[in-house]
Amino acid sequence: MPETKKNQGIVLRVAEIIIDELKLEDITAGTFNPDMDLVDELGIDSMDLATIALVLQDEFKITIDEDDYPKLKTVQLICEYIEEKLAAGN
């Protein structure tokens, strides 16, 4: 999926949320690789992912089903998920 300005804004915001929630140092939203595997490369666990999902739900006013957590492996996949939810009205 080609990145649009809207998509890029979501990518940056999701990266900011992940950086803030995980208290990552030496990385910014602009340098965060949206294709980085959050579990394998960044080492986040299910509790981290649940926390991030809750923040994303508040930020974007969407509902993220717990069954969908395994799909949220990269910032790019999270952004696509958020865009689908927003387009569907949730």
HELIX and SHEET records of a PDB file:
HELIX    1   1 LYS A    5  LEU A   22  1                                  18    
HELIX    2   2 SER A   46  PHE A   60  1                                  15    
HELIX    3   3 GLU A   66  LYS A   71  5                                   6    
HELIX    4   4 VAL A   75  ALA A   87  1                                  13    
END                                                                             
